[in-house]
Structures are given as structure tokens and as C-alpha cells.
Amino acid sequence: MKFAPALLAIALSTGSVHAMTPHRSHSLSFAHFPTCSEGLVKAICVCRAADGSRRFGLCRSGRYCHTLNGACTQ
């Protein structure tokens, strides 16, 4: 009967360690891509506004990055 309380203690400690670890998204984030420069984009990158604001867009190859407002256009 000593086995059940020991198993319960291990399960509870494992759960609390899991709860303390930060939860991260497994999807791709913008941090994985390089920052675009102004103009035509040749590879996937993040087009960030040059004014330091949080405006940005993900640009694909063949689009134009506008660093004035962080937008990608065709």
C-alpha cells in the first residue's frame, strides 16, 4: 500500500514542475525570420516600421517592404 502514496507524490511534483515552465507556442513566430530592408523582397522576412513602433508584416518573395509603415504590398 506504500506504492500508491509514492506514485501520487511523484505525479503531483511532476505536475507542479510542468506548471512552472513557461508555455510557448509551437507555431512559427516572427522572431524566426530576418528583418527586410526597404524594397523588393527576395526571401520571406519581417517588414518592420522604421519609427520603432510595433507595426510589422510578414513579406514573401516578390513583394515590396515599406519600412515607413511596416507593410508589404504587391
Contacts in CASP RR format, 6 or more apart in sequence:
PFRMAT RR
TARGET T0000
AUTHOR 0000-0000-0000
METHOD contacts of the structure
MODEL  1
MKFAPALLAIALSTGSVHAMTPHRSHSLSFAHFPTCSEGLVKAICVCRAA
DGSRRFGLCRSGRYCHTLNGACTQ
30 46 0 8 1.000
30 56 0 8 1.000
30 57 0 8 1.000
30 58 0 8 1.000
33 44 0 8 1.000
33 45 0 8 1.000
33 46 0 8 1.000
33 58 0 8 1.000
34 43 0 8 1.000
34 45 0 8 1.000
34 46 0 8 1.000
35 45 0 8 1.000
35 46 0 8 1.000
35 47 0 8 1.000
35 48 0 8 1.000
36 45 0 8 1.000
36 46 0 8 1.000
36 47 0 8 1.000
36 48 0 8 1.000
36 59 0 8 1.000
36 65 0 8 1.000
36 67 0 8 1.000
36 72 0 8 1.000
37 65 0 8 1.000
37 67 0 8 1.000
38 65 0 8 1.000
38 66 0 8 1.000
38 67 0 8 1.000
39 64 0 8 1.000
39 65 0 8 1.000
39 66 0 8 1.000
40 62 0 8 1.000
40 63 0 8 1.000
40 64 0 8 1.000
41 47 0 8 1.000
41 59 0 8 1.000
41 60 0 8 1.000
41 61 0 8 1.000
41 62 0 8 1.000
41 63 0 8 1.000
41 64 0 8 1.000
41 65 0 8 1.000
41 72 0 8 1.000
42 61 0 8 1.000
42 62 0 8 1.000
43 61 0 8 1.000
44 58 0 8 1.000
44 59 0 8 1.000
44 60 0 8 1.000
44 61 0 8 1.000
45 58 0 8 1.000
45 59 0 8 1.000
45 65 0 8 1.000
46 56 0 8 1.000
46 57 0 8 1.000
46 58 0 8 1.000
46 59 0 8 1.000
47 56 0 8 1.000
47 57 0 8 1.000
47 58 0 8 1.000
47 59 0 8 1.000
47 65 0 8 1.000
47 66 0 8 1.000
47 67 0 8 1.000
47 70 0 8 1.000
47 71 0 8 1.000
47 72 0 8 1.000
48 55 0 8 1.000
48 56 0 8 1.000
48 57 0 8 1.000
48 67 0 8 1.000
48 70 0 8 1.000
49 55 0 8 1.000
49 56 0 8 1.000
49 67 0 8 1.000
49 68 0 8 1.000
49 69 0 8 1.000
49 70 0 8 1.000
50 67 0 8 1.000
50 68 0 8 1.000
50 70 0 8 1.000
51 68 0 8 1.000
55 69 0 8 1.000
55 70 0 8 1.000
55 71 0 8 1.000
56 70 0 8 1.000
57 70 0 8 1.000
57 71 0 8 1.000
57 72 0 8 1.000
58 72 0 8 1.000
59 65 0 8 1.000
59 72 0 8 1.000
60 72 0 8 1.000
62 74 0 8 1.000
63 72 0 8 1.000
63 73 0 8 1.000
63 74 0 8 1.000
64 72 0 8 1.000
64 73 0 8 1.000
64 74 0 8 1.000
65 71 0 8 1.000
65 72 0 8 1.000
66 72 0 8 1.000
66 73 0 8 1.000
END
